[in-house]
C-alpha cells in the first residue's frame, strides 16, 4: 500500500470516528455543541466579564437550590441567609460550607425536586471514603464535557482522534470485552499489562495516536519502558494528559523523551466537574465559567455554577491547593485565574511519637528538594506504625542526595519520627491510582 493510499485510509478512518462521535454526542449530550461554542467565545473574555458571568450563574444556582432542594432551603434558613443576599462574588462566604458527609448522608435531600428532561447517573470512585451516586442534568454534563474538549482544543486535539488510555484494568473477562467494545467506538486503546509482548503491541498502536491520557503514573511507567527498550517513538502525539493523581516533576524528562511532550494536568472531580486545565504555556487555568473556587486555610472550597439537579455549593472537596496571584497573566492570553498547584489531600495525618502532622509536609519536603537543589524525586511515603515512616524513592540516590532528603525530613519532623529511606524502589502494581502517602494507622 502506497503512502497516498495509507493517508487516504487514515482520512476515511478519522471521518468514520467523527461520525460515530457525533452520533454519540447527539444521543447523550445534545447541548454540548452549544456549550463548546460558548466556551470558545468566553475564553477570550477579560476577567471583569468572566466574574460578571460567575456572579450571574452563582445567583441563579443559589436561587434554584433554595427553591427546589430541601437540603439547601433548610441549611440556608438555619444560616439566616437568603438568595437575595448574594450581590457580589464575595457574598458566597455567607453561605454554609457543604461537607463530604453531607453529600452522602443527605443525598436525597440535596437533589432538587425539578423534572429535568434528561439526567445522567454519576458515581465517585469512593477512593477517599464512601462512594457517592447522584444525578447530573444533561446541560451540566454537556457543559463539563465541553470544558474538557475546550482544553483539548488548546493543544490541537479533537476528541475522536486516535488515543491511548491509561486507566485501571482489574476487569473480569466479560468487563474486558465490554471495555474493548467501548474503546473501539471511541477510537481508543489501552494497555492491560506490562509484559513484553503485550506492551510492545500497545507501543506499536501508540505510533498512530494523536493523544494519550489517564493516570500519570501509568503514562510515566510506559514512557520509561519505551525509552529503556529503545522502542520506536510516537511522532504524532499532540497532548499527554494526566489526571486523577499527582504529576511529579520527575516524570517529565522520561515522558518528553518518549512522547515529545510533558504531562499536562486536568484538574477535576466527579462532584464539581472540571475545575482547571493546563494550557500550552504550562498554566492551569480555572474553568471559571463552570466553577467558583475559594481557598480557605489552603483548602479548596468549590461551587459548581452549572449543575442544577444536584447543586454543589461551597463544597469542601478535600484538596490542598495553591492559587497564583490574581495579577498573574499567562502568555497564552487567557484571563482565567490560575491554579498554581494541587498540593495534596486533606485529612491524612502523619503520627509522630508525640505530635500529629499533616501529610502536606511531604509535598513541601520534596518541593524544597526540587526548588533548592534541583533534585526531582518520585516518591511514596508509607506509615505502618506511629513514630516511623518509610520513604520509598524510585530514583537511586548518592550519599549527598540522601543527606539532602534526610535534612528536609528532620526539618519538618525533628526527632519525633524515625524514618527509613529505600531508594531504587519499584512499585509492584502500576495499574491503579497511585498515592503519594499510604497510612495503615
C-alpha positions as CSV (number, residue, x, y, z in Angstrom):
1,X,0.0,0.0,0.0
2,X,1.5,3.3,-1.1
3,X,1.8,6.5,1.1
4,X,-1.2,8.1,-0.6
5,X,-3.4,5.1,0.0
6,X,-2.3,4.9,3.6
7,X,-3.1,8.7,4.0
8,X,-6.5,8.2,2.4
9,X,-7.3,5.2,4.6
10,X,-6.4,7.3,7.7
11,X,-8.6,10.1,6.5
12,X,-11.6,7.8,6.0
13,X,-11.0,6.2,9.4
14,X,-10.9,9.7,11.0
15,X,-14.1,10.6,9.3
16,X,-15.8,7.4,10.4
17,X,-14.8,8.0,14.1
18,X,-16.0,11.6,13.8
19,X,-19.4,10.4,12.6
20,X,-19.6,7.9,15.5
21,X,-18.6,10.6,17.9
22,X,-21.3,13.0,16.5
23,X,-23.9,10.3,16.8
24,X,-23.0,9.6,20.4
25,X,-22.9,13.3,21.1
26,X,-26.4,13.8,19.8
27,X,-27.8,10.9,21.8
28,X,-26.0,11.6,25.1
29,X,-25.2,15.3,25.1
30,X,-27.4,17.2,22.7
31,X,-26.4,20.6,24.2
32,X,-22.6,20.0,24.0
33,X,-22.1,21.9,20.7
34,X,-23.8,25.0,22.1
35,X,-21.7,24.8,25.3
36,X,-18.5,24.3,23.4
37,X,-19.2,27.3,21.1
38,X,-19.9,29.4,24.2
39,X,-16.7,28.3,26.0
40,X,-14.6,29.0,22.9
41,X,-16.0,32.5,22.9
42,X,-15.8,33.1,26.6
43,X,-12.1,32.0,26.7
44,X,-11.5,35.4,25.1
45,X,-13.3,37.4,27.8
46,X,-11.5,39.7,30.2
47,X,-11.5,39.0,33.9
48,X,-14.3,41.5,34.6
49,X,-16.6,39.8,32.1
50,X,-15.8,36.4,33.5
51,X,-16.5,37.4,37.0
52,X,-19.7,39.1,36.0
53,X,-20.8,35.8,34.4
54,X,-19.8,33.9,37.5
55,X,-21.9,36.2,39.7
56,X,-24.9,35.7,37.4
57,X,-24.6,32.0,37.5
58,X,-24.0,31.9,41.3
59,X,-27.2,33.9,41.9
60,X,-29.1,31.5,39.6
61,X,-27.8,28.4,41.2
62,X,-28.3,29.6,44.8
63,X,-31.9,30.7,44.0
64,X,-32.6,27.4,42.2
65,X,-31.2,25.3,45.1
66,X,-33.2,27.3,47.6
67,X,-36.4,26.8,45.7
68,X,-36.1,23.2,44.7
69,X,-33.7,21.5,47.2
70,X,-35.0,20.5,50.7
71,X,-31.4,20.4,52.0
72,X,-30.4,23.9,50.8
73,X,-33.6,25.6,51.9
74,X,-33.1,24.1,55.4
75,X,-29.4,24.9,55.7
76,X,-29.7,28.4,54.2
77,X,-32.6,29.2,56.6
78,X,-30.6,27.9,59.5
79,X,-27.7,30.1,58.5
80,X,-30.1,33.1,58.1
81,X,-29.1,33.7,54.5
82,X,-31.3,34.2,51.5
83,X,-30.5,34.1,47.8
84,X,-31.2,37.8,47.6
85,X,-28.2,38.4,49.9
86,X,-25.8,37.3,47.1
87,X,-25.0,40.6,45.5
88,X,-21.3,40.0,44.8
89,X,-18.9,37.0,44.5
90,X,-17.5,37.7,47.9
91,X,-21.0,37.2,49.3
92,X,-20.6,33.5,48.7
93,X,-18.9,33.3,52.0
94,X,-22.3,34.0,53.7
95,X,-23.4,30.5,52.6
96,X,-22.7,27.4,54.7
97,X,-19.9,25.0,53.6
98,X,-21.0,21.6,52.2
99,X,-19.1,18.7,53.7
100,X,-18.5,15.3,52.2
101,X,-20.5,13.7,55.0
102,X,-23.4,15.9,53.9
103,X,-23.5,14.7,50.3
104,X,-23.5,11.1,51.5
105,X,-26.0,11.4,54.4
106,X,-28.3,13.9,52.8
107,X,-28.1,12.7,49.2
108,X,-31.8,12.6,48.5
109,X,-32.5,16.0,50.2
110,X,-29.7,17.7,48.1
111,X,-31.2,16.5,44.8
112,X,-33.6,19.1,43.5
113,X,-37.3,18.3,43.0
114,X,-37.3,19.5,39.4
115,X,-38.3,17.4,36.4
116,X,-35.3,17.5,34.0
117,X,-35.7,16.2,30.5
118,X,-32.6,14.1,30.8
119,X,-30.1,13.2,33.6
120,X,-27.0,11.0,33.8
121,X,-26.0,9.0,36.8
122,X,-22.6,10.0,38.2
123,X,-20.6,7.9,40.6
124,X,-17.5,8.8,42.6
125,X,-14.8,6.2,43.0
126,X,-15.0,6.1,46.7
127,X,-11.2,6.1,47.0
128,X,-11.3,8.5,49.9
129,X,-14.3,7.1,51.6
130,X,-17.9,6.1,50.8
131,X,-18.9,6.1,47.1
132,X,-21.4,8.8,46.1
133,X,-24.1,8.4,43.4
134,X,-26.0,11.4,42.1
135,X,-27.9,12.6,39.1
136,X,-26.2,15.2,36.8
137,X,-28.6,17.0,34.5
138,X,-27.8,16.8,30.8
139,X,-26.9,20.5,30.4
140,X,-24.4,20.3,33.3
141,X,-23.0,17.0,31.9
142,X,-22.6,18.5,28.4
143,X,-21.0,21.7,29.8
144,X,-18.5,19.6,31.7
145,X,-17.6,17.6,28.6
146,X,-17.4,20.7,26.5
147,X,-15.0,22.2,29.1
148,X,-12.7,19.2,28.7
149,X,-12.9,19.4,24.9
150,X,-12.1,23.1,25.1
151,X,-8.9,22.1,26.9
152,X,-8.2,19.6,24.2
153,X,-8.6,22.3,21.6
154,X,-5.8,24.4,23.2
155,X,-3.4,21.5,22.2
156,X,-4.8,21.0,18.7
157,X,-6.6,17.8,19.7
158,X,-10.0,16.5,18.6
159,X,-11.7,14.1,21.0
160,X,-12.5,11.5,18.3
161,X,-8.8,11.2,17.2
162,X,-6.8,8.0,17.9
163,X,-5.9,7.9,21.6
164,X,-4.1,5.7,24.1
165,X,-5.8,5.4,27.5
166,X,-4.0,4.6,30.8
167,X,-6.6,3.6,33.4
168,X,-7.3,0.9,36.0
169,X,-7.9,-2.5,34.5
170,X,-8.9,-5.0,37.1
171,X,-11.6,-6.4,34.9
172,X,-13.5,-9.7,34.7
173,X,-13.5,-11.4,31.3
174,X,-16.9,-10.0,30.5
175,X,-16.0,-6.5,31.6
176,X,-12.8,-6.7,29.4
177,X,-14.9,-7.4,26.4
178,X,-17.3,-4.6,27.2
179,X,-14.4,-2.2,27.7
180,X,-12.8,-3.3,24.4
181,X,-16.1,-2.6,22.6
182,X,-16.5,0.9,24.1
183,X,-12.8,1.7,23.4
184,X,-13.3,0.8,19.8
185,X,-16.2,3.1,19.5
186,X,-14.1,5.9,20.9
187,X,-11.0,5.2,18.8
188,X,-9.3,4.4,22.0
189,X,-6.9,1.6,23.1
190,X,-5.3,0.8,26.4
191,X,-2.5,-1.2,28.0
192,X,-3.6,-4.2,30.0
193,X,-0.2,-5.3,31.3
194,X,3.5,-4.5,31.0
195,X,4.7,-8.0,29.9
196,X,7.0,-7.7,26.9
197,X,4.7,-9.0,24.1
198,X,1.5,-7.2,25.3
199,X,3.3,-3.9,26.0
200,X,5.2,-3.9,22.6
201,X,1.8,-4.4,20.9
202,X,0.5,-1.4,22.8
203,X,3.6,0.7,21.9
204,X,3.0,0.0,18.2
205,X,-0.5,1.3,18.5
206,X,0.8,4.5,20.1
207,X,2.6,5.2,16.8
208,X,-0.7,6.2,15.3
209,X,-2.1,8.0,18.3
210,X,-2.8,11.8,18.4
211,X,-3.0,12.0,22.2
212,X,-2.7,9.9,25.3
213,X,-4.4,10.4,28.7
214,X,-5.1,8.8,32.1
215,X,-3.2,8.0,35.3
216,X,0.1,9.9,35.2
217,X,2.0,7.1,36.9
218,X,1.0,4.7,34.2
219,X,2.0,7.2,31.5
220,X,5.3,7.6,33.2
221,X,5.9,3.8,33.5
222,X,5.1,3.3,29.8
223,X,7.4,6.1,28.8
224,X,10.2,4.5,30.9
225,X,9.7,1.2,29.1
226,X,9.7,2.7,25.7
227,X,12.9,4.5,26.5
228,X,14.6,1.5,28.2
229,X,13.7,-0.9,25.4
230,X,14.5,1.6,22.7
231,X,11.1,1.1,21.1
232,X,10.0,3.4,18.2
233,X,8.8,6.8,19.5
234,X,5.3,8.1,18.5
235,X,5.7,11.1,16.2
236,X,2.1,12.3,16.0
237,X,1.3,12.9,19.7
238,X,-0.1,16.4,20.4
239,X,-1.1,16.1,24.0
240,X,-0.1,13.9,27.0
241,X,-2.8,14.5,29.7
242,X,-2.5,13.2,33.3
243,X,-5.5,13.2,35.6
244,X,-6.7,11.7,38.9
245,X,-3.3,11.6,40.6
246,X,-0.2,13.7,41.3
247,X,2.1,14.5,38.4
248,X,5.6,14.5,39.7
249,X,8.2,16.8,38.2
250,X,10.4,13.8,37.9
251,X,8.0,12.3,35.3
252,X,8.6,14.9,32.6
253,X,12.0,14.0,31.4
254,X,11.1,10.4,30.6
255,X,7.7,11.4,29.1
256,X,9.2,14.1,26.9
257,X,11.8,11.7,25.7
258,X,9.2,9.0,24.8
259,X,6.3,11.2,23.6
260,X,7.7,14.6,22.8
261,X,5.6,16.4,25.3
262,X,5.4,16.9,29.1
263,X,2.4,15.6,31.1
264,X,-0.2,18.4,31.3
265,X,-2.8,18.5,34.1
266,X,-6.5,18.3,34.0
267,X,-7.9,19.1,37.5
268,X,-11.4,17.9,38.2
269,X,-13.5,15.8,40.5
270,X,-16.8,14.0,40.0
271,X,-18.9,16.3,42.2
272,X,-17.9,19.7,41.0
273,X,-16.6,18.7,37.5
274,X,-13.6,20.1,35.6
275,X,-12.0,22.9,37.7
276,X,-8.9,23.7,35.7
277,X,-7.0,22.7,32.5
278,X,-3.4,23.3,31.6
279,X,-2.6,25.4,28.6
280,X,0.4,25.0,26.3
281,X,2.2,27.7,28.3
282,X,2.1,25.4,31.4
283,X,-0.5,27.2,33.5
284,X,-3.7,25.5,34.8
285,X,-6.5,27.9,34.0
286,X,-9.6,27.8,36.2
287,X,-12.8,26.8,34.4
288,X,-14.3,30.0,35.7
289,X,-17.5,29.6,33.6
290,X,-18.1,26.3,35.4
291,X,-16.9,26.7,39.0
292,X,-16.2,29.3,41.6
293,X,-13.1,28.5,43.6
294,X,-12.2,29.7,47.1
295,X,-9.1,28.9,49.2
296,X,-9.6,28.8,52.9
297,X,-6.5,27.8,55.0
298,X,-5.0,26.3,51.8
299,X,-8.2,24.1,51.3
300,X,-10.2,24.4,48.1
301,X,-13.9,25.2,48.5
302,X,-15.7,24.9,45.2
303,X,-19.1,25.8,43.8
304,X,-20.4,24.3,40.6
305,X,-22.1,27.1,38.6
306,X,-23.9,24.8,36.1
307,X,-25.4,21.8,37.8
308,X,-29.0,22.2,39.0
309,X,-30.0,18.5,39.6
310,X,-27.6,18.1,42.4
311,X,-26.3,21.5,43.4
312,X,-22.7,21.6,44.7
313,X,-22.4,24.9,46.6
314,X,-19.3,25.7,48.7
315,X,-18.1,22.1,48.7
316,X,-15.1,21.2,50.8
317,X,-13.6,18.9,48.2
318,X,-10.6,17.6,50.3
319,X,-7.6,19.1,48.4
320,X,-4.9,21.5,49.4
321,X,-4.2,23.9,46.5
322,X,-2.0,26.9,45.7
323,X,-3.5,29.7,43.7
324,X,-1.5,32.2,41.6
325,X,-1.8,35.9,42.4
326,X,-4.8,37.3,40.6
327,X,-2.5,39.7,38.8
328,X,-0.5,36.9,37.1
329,X,-1.0,36.9,33.4
330,X,-0.4,33.9,31.1
331,X,1.4,34.3,27.8
332,X,-1.4,32.4,26.1
333,X,-3.6,35.5,26.6
334,X,-6.4,33.8,28.5
335,X,-7.5,35.9,31.5
336,X,-8.9,33.0,33.6
337,X,-7.3,32.8,37.0
338,X,-4.6,30.2,37.5
339,X,-4.4,27.2,39.9
340,X,-0.7,27.1,40.7
341,X,-0.7,23.5,42.1
342,X,-2.8,20.9,43.7
343,X,-0.6,20.1,46.7
344,X,-2.3,17.1,48.3
345,X,-5.2,15.5,50.1
346,X,-6.7,16.9,53.3
347,X,-7.4,14.7,56.3
348,X,-4.5,12.3,56.1
349,X,-2.5,12.6,59.3
350,X,1.1,11.6,60.0
351,X,1.6,10.3,63.5
352,X,4.8,11.0,65.4
353,X,5.6,9.7,68.9
354,X,4.4,13.0,70.4
355,X,2.6,15.0,67.8
356,X,0.3,14.7,64.7
357,X,1.4,16.3,61.4
358,X,-0.4,17.0,58.1
359,X,0.6,14.8,55.2
360,X,1.0,18.2,53.3
361,X,4.5,18.2,54.9
362,X,5.6,15.6,52.3
363,X,4.7,18.0,49.5
364,X,6.9,20.7,51.0
365,X,9.8,18.3,51.6
366,X,10.0,17.2,48.0
367,X,9.2,20.6,46.6
368,X,12.1,22.1,48.6
369,X,14.4,19.4,47.2
370,X,13.4,20.3,43.7
371,X,13.4,24.1,44.2
372,X,16.6,24.4,46.2
373,X,18.7,21.6,44.9
374,X,17.1,20.6,41.5
375,X,16.6,17.2,43.0
376,X,13.3,15.9,41.5
377,X,12.2,12.6,43.0
378,X,9.3,10.2,42.6
379,X,8.2,9.1,46.0
380,X,5.7,7.2,48.1
381,X,5.7,7.5,51.9
382,X,4.3,4.7,54.0
383,X,3.4,4.7,57.7
384,X,2.6,1.4,59.3
385,X,3.2,2.3,63.0
386,X,3.2,5.6,64.9
387,X,6.5,7.4,65.1
388,X,8.0,5.7,62.0
389,X,7.9,6.4,58.2
390,X,9.3,4.6,55.2
391,X,10.3,6.9,52.2
392,X,10.2,4.8,49.1
393,X,12.2,6.7,46.3
394,X,12.2,5.4,42.8
395,X,15.5,7.0,41.8
396,X,18.9,5.8,43.0
397,X,20.4,8.4,45.4
398,X,24.0,9.1,46.1
399,X,25.2,9.9,49.6
400,X,24.9,13.7,49.1
401,X,21.3,13.4,47.7
402,X,20.3,11.1,50.6
403,X,21.7,13.6,53.1
404,X,19.7,16.4,51.5
405,X,16.5,14.3,51.8
406,X,17.3,13.5,55.4
407,X,17.9,17.2,56.2
408,X,14.4,18.0,54.9
409,X,12.8,15.2,56.8
410,X,14.4,16.3,60.1
411,X,13.5,19.9,59.3
412,X,9.8,19.1,59.3
413,X,9.5,16.2,61.8
414,X,12.6,16.8,64.1
415,X,13.3,13.8,66.2
416,X,9.6,12.9,66.7
417,X,9.6,10.4,63.8
418,X,12.1,7.8,62.9
419,X,12.5,7.1,59.2
420,X,13.9,4.6,56.6
421,X,14.8,5.7,53.1
422,X,14.6,3.0,50.4
423,X,15.9,4.2,47.1
424,X,15.7,2.4,43.7
425,X,12.2,1.4,44.8
426,X,10.0,-0.4,42.3
427,X,6.2,-0.4,42.8
428,X,4.7,-3.8,42.4
429,X,1.5,-2.5,40.9
430,X,1.1,0.2,38.3
431,X,-2.4,-0.5,37.0
432,X,-4.3,1.6,39.6
433,X,-4.3,5.1,41.1
434,X,-1.0,5.9,42.8
435,X,-1.0,7.6,46.2
436,X,2.0,9.6,47.5
437,X,1.2,8.8,51.1
438,X,-0.2,5.5,52.4
439,X,-1.1,5.1,56.1
440,X,-2.1,1.9,57.8
441,X,-2.9,3.5,61.1
